[in-house]
Structure formats: structure tokens, C-alpha cells
Amino acid sequence: MNHPILLDTENVLYAAVVTDVQNMTDVVQRIRTGKLDACFLKGHVLPDIFITALAARHALASQLSGSMITKTIQTEILYSLYPGRKITTAFAQLGPCDSDTSLVAILIGKKDQHEESKKCFDEILDTVEGTIRPVTYLRTHFDREAINQIYGINTTDQNVDVIVNDIVTKLALKGLQK
């Protein structure tokens, strides 16, 4: 099972990759109606979980400073992963849709409330009918073409670490856009 990722002195990130999802339409509906209190992302557009930890840290900082662009921390994480400024495009390109078969689920929890946060995350994962994989699965099961399109980078013949570096650079430069 995956271990939580320390985001700062108070918060941790719980993450799981779920493949072969059988009830994606139901999951997407529950996400849209706010019945699943976690962030869900397309599984094939993330080459490494580090990028989601970076986005979660950014979302927490935005929440703390009162500068969130979206309404919830979950949607702020998704928006923080997108290199552009259009929220609806971010949701469309990074959020799961009915035809997807894999997803990444993430939840920010309090470090000092590990058992409670873990239980909450496990309950969320129980609503998704699929195969839970370790987050390292992302490093070998991502769609280079989709990443090229979303991030405007060239992933051809690049190893996963170079791709992650290029995405992180794109996300860092987002803050400089007007």
C-alpha cells in the first residue's frame, strides 16, 4: 500500500492509482455533486506522483493566503496541475470523464490525524470499482501524447525524470503568466 507523502509540517498527501475502473460514470457523477471529498485526476496524464504533491502544496499555500482561484482545495489541486489559466479547460483535460478507465485519487490529511485521514481515504477508494496500484505505476503507464498536448512539451525519447522536470518548469512558469 502507498504511504502518505509529507507536504509540510502539518499536512500529508494520500494518493492511489486505480486502474480498470468499472464504475467511472458513477465516480464522475459523485465528484461533480461533491459526494467524494477528494481530488480525482486522469490516470494517464501524470508521469509521477511528485507532480501531484507539488500541486497539493501549491493549493495549500493558496488556501492559507486566501488566494485560491477555485472553490475547494480539491479543485485547486487540479487547477494547480494545469499549465494554463482556464479552469474549465483544466477540469476537462485533467479531471476524469466517463470514458476513462484509470484515475489518481488524492486527499490531503492532517499529519496528526493519520488514522482518521487514512480511514476517510480508504472509504473514498472503496467507492471506486477497480484495481488499486502503487503510485509508482504512473512512471510506466502514462500517455506521452496527452502530456505533450496538455503541457506543450516534447516527451519523445525522454525518460520520465526529464518529463517531470519539464512539467514542473511549466507549472512554475504559470505564476509568471499575465
DOKOL-429253 format. One record per residue (C-alpha): residue number from 1; residue in one letter; chain; x, y, z. Coordinates in steps of 0.02 Angstrom, whole numbers, always signed. Each point is the difference from the previous one (the first is absolute). Last residue first. Layout:
BEGIN
<r NUM,'A','A',<X,Y,Z>>
...
end
This chain:
BEGIN
<r 178,'K','A',<-22,+1877,-860>>
<r 177,'Q','A',<+111,-153,+14>>
<r 176,'L','A',<+139,-1,+130>>
<r 175,'G','A',<-88,-120,+117>>
<r 174,'K','A',<-21,-124,-141>>
<r 173,'L','A',<+190,-4,-17>>
<r 172,'A','A',<+13,-117,+150>>
<r 171,'L','A',<-128,-117,-79>>
<r 170,'K','A',<+96,-7,-162>>
<r 169,'T','A',<+163,-32,+93>>
<r 168,'V','A',<-81,-140,+100>>
<r 167,'I','A',<-62,-76,-163>>
<r 166,'D','A',<+175,+5,-77>>
<r 165,'N','A',<+78,-76,+156>>
<r 164,'V','A',<-130,-140,+0>>
<r 163,'I','A',<+36,-36,-183>>
<r 162,'V','A',<+187,-5,+34>>
<r 161,'D','A',<-29,-121,+144>>
<r 160,'V','A',<-112,-111,-108>>
<r 159,'N','A',<+131,-29,-134>>
<r 158,'Q','A',<-12,+99,-161>>
<r 157,'D','A',<-2,-84,-171>>
<r 156,'T','A',<-150,+103,-53>>
<r 155,'T','A',<-69,+97,+148>>
<r 154,'N','A',<-5,+168,-88>>
<r 153,'I','A',<-86,+131,+106>>
<r 152,'G','A',<-158,+101,-24>>
<r 151,'Y','A',<-70,-49,+170>>
<r 150,'I','A',<-171,-66,-49>>
<r 149,'Q','A',<+40,-58,-177>>
<r 148,'N','A',<+170,-78,+36>>
<r 147,'I','A',<-74,-83,+156>>
<r 146,'A','A',<-140,-75,-104>>
<r 145,'E','A',<+127,-63,-127>>
<r 144,'R','A',<+111,-76,+134>>
<r 143,'D','A',<-142,-99,+77>>
<r 142,'F','A',<+54,-69,+168>>
<r 141,'H','A',<+23,-176,+64>>
<r 140,'T','A',<+182,-26,+47>>
<r 139,'R','A',<+28,+136,+130>>
<r 138,'L','A',<-183,-2,+52>>
<r 137,'Y','A',<+15,-175,+73>>
<r 136,'T','A',<+115,+74,+133>>
<r 135,'V','A',<-161,+59,+85>>
<r 134,'P','A',<-33,-181,+51>>
<r 133,'R','A',<-154,-74,-83>>
<r 132,'I','A',<-180,-16,+55>>
<r 131,'T','A',<-102,-105,-122>>
<r 130,'G','A',<-176,+60,-36>>
<r 129,'E','A',<-172,+37,+70>>
<r 128,'V','A',<+16,+173,+78>>
<r 127,'T','A',<-110,+27,+153>>
<r 126,'D','A',<+124,-94,+110>>
<r 125,'L','A',<+132,+130,-45>>
<r 124,'I','A',<-101,+134,+91>>
<r 123,'E','A',<-17,-112,+153>>
<r 122,'D','A',<+188,-32,-3>>
<r 121,'F','A',<+32,+187,-6>>
<r 120,'C','A',<-113,+31,+150>>
<r 119,'K','A',<+84,-141,+97>>
<r 118,'K','A',<+172,+70,-41>>
<r 117,'S','A',<-53,+173,+56>>
<r 116,'E','A',<-67,-66,+167>>
<r 115,'E','A',<+154,-107,+31>>
<r 114,'H','A',<+121,+139,-49>>
<r 113,'Q','A',<-75,+140,+104>>
<r 112,'D','A',<+164,+81,+55>>
<r 111,'K','A',<+61,+14,-180>>
<r 110,'K','A',<-161,+83,-56>>
<r 109,'G','A',<-70,-65,-162>>
<r 108,'I','A',<+7,+52,-182>>
<r 107,'L','A',<-88,-125,-113>>
<r 106,'I','A',<+50,-67,-169>>
<r 105,'A','A',<-82,-118,-123>>
<r 104,'V','A',<+86,-39,-164>>
<r 103,'L','A',<-107,-69,-137>>
<r 102,'S','A',<-16,-140,-126>>
<r 101,'T','A',<-130,-60,-125>>
<r 100,'D','A',<-53,+166,-74>>
<r 99,'S','A',<-159,+7,-105>>
<r 98,'D','A',<-108,+84,+133>>
<r 97,'C','A',<+123,+142,+28>>
<r 96,'P','A',<+142,+23,+124>>
<r 95,'G','A',<+70,+174,+33>>
<r 94,'L','A',<+162,+55,-84>>
<r 93,'Q','A',<-51,+60,-172>>
<r 92,'A','A',<-181,+50,+31>>
<r 91,'F','A',<+31,+69,+175>>
<r 90,'A','A',<+149,+103,-59>>
<r 89,'T','A',<-99,+61,-150>>
<r 88,'T','A',<-140,+58,+115>>
<r 87,'I','A',<+124,+90,+112>>
<r 86,'K','A',<+87,+97,-138>>
<r 85,'R','A',<+166,+69,+65>>
<r 84,'G','A',<+126,-115,-83>>
<r 83,'P','A',<+130,-126,+61>>
<r 82,'Y','A',<-126,-113,+87>>
<r 81,'L','A',<+55,-90,+157>>
<r 80,'S','A',<-48,+146,+112>>
<r 79,'Y','A',<-177,-10,-69>>
<r 78,'L','A',<-13,-181,+56>>
<r 77,'I','A',<+65,+44,+173>>
<r 76,'E','A',<-118,+150,+9>>
<r 75,'T','A',<-144,-115,-43>>
<r 74,'Q','A',<+35,-105,+154>>
<r 73,'I','A',<+36,+152,+110>>
<r 72,'T','A',<-173,+66,-41>>
<r 71,'K','A',<-77,+152,-84>>
<r 70,'T','A',<+128,+38,-136>>
<r 69,'I','A',<+126,+142,-20>>
<r 68,'M','A',<+68,-15,+176>>
<r 67,'S','A',<+83,+159,+63>>
<r 66,'G','A',<-46,-4,+185>>
<r 65,'S','A',<+183,-15,+51>>
<r 64,'L','A',<-27,-167,+87>>
<r 63,'Q','A',<-106,-67,-143>>
<r 62,'S','A',<+128,+51,-129>>
<r 61,'A','A',<+139,-81,+102>>
<r 60,'L','A',<-103,-159,+15>>
<r 59,'A','A',<-32,+0,-188>>
<r 58,'H','A',<+187,+20,-35>>
<r 57,'R','A',<+40,-146,+115>>
<r 56,'A','A',<-133,-104,-86>>
<r 55,'A','A',<+72,+46,-171>>
<r 54,'L','A',<+175,-53,+54>>
<r 53,'A','A',<-67,-162,+73>>
<r 52,'T','A',<-94,-30,-163>>
<r 51,'I','A',<+160,+24,-100>>
<r 50,'F','A',<+95,-119,+114>>
<r 49,'I','A',<-126,-137,-43>>
<r 48,'D','A',<+90,-32,-165>>
<r 47,'P','A',<-41,-7,-186>>
<r 46,'L','A',<-173,+76,+21>>
<r 45,'V','A',<-114,+12,-152>>
<r 44,'H','A',<-55,-183,-4>>
<r 43,'G','A',<-89,-9,+167>>
<r 42,'K','A',<-123,+140,-31>>
<r 41,'L','A',<-17,+92,+165>>
<r 40,'F','A',<-111,-11,+153>>
<r 39,'C','A',<+16,+116,+150>>
<r 38,'A','A',<-89,-56,+157>>
<r 37,'D','A',<-166,+29,+89>>
<r 36,'L','A',<-108,-116,-103>>
<r 35,'K','A',<-183,+53,+12>>
<r 34,'G','A',<+36,+171,-75>>
<r 33,'T','A',<-131,-14,-137>>
<r 32,'R','A',<+129,+3,-139>>
<r 31,'I','A',<+110,-129,+87>>
<r 30,'R','A',<-147,-116,+30>>
<r 29,'Q','A',<-49,+11,-183>>
<r 28,'V','A',<+179,-37,-55>>
<r 27,'V','A',<+5,-152,+115>>
<r 26,'D','A',<-167,-64,-66>>
<r 25,'T','A',<+57,+16,-180>>
<r 24,'M','A',<+168,-79,+47>>
<r 23,'N','A',<-81,-158,+69>>
<r 22,'Q','A',<+112,-137,-71>>
<r 21,'V','A',<+170,+79,+32>>
<r 20,'D','A',<+135,-109,-79>>
<r 19,'T','A',<+132,+101,+90>>
<r 18,'V','A',<+5,+92,+167>>
<r 17,'V','A',<+156,+98,+48>>
<r 16,'A','A',<+6,+51,+181>>
<r 15,'A','A',<+53,+154,+98>>
<r 14,'Y','A',<-5,+62,+179>>
<r 13,'L','A',<+86,+167,+22>>
<r 12,'V','A',<+59,+58,+170>>
<r 11,'N','A',<-24,+163,+93>>
<r 10,'E','A',<+67,+80,+160>>
<r 9,'T','A',<+189,+25,-18>>
<r 8,'D','A',<-10,+10,-189>>
<r 7,'L','A',<-51,-113,-145>>
<r 6,'L','A',<+49,-169,+74>>
<r 5,'I','A',<-50,-138,-121>>
<r 4,'P','A',<-113,-135,+70>>
<r 3,'H','A',<+56,-179,-28>>
<r 2,'N','A',<-69,-104,-142>>
<r 1,'M','A',<-55,-178,+31>>
end
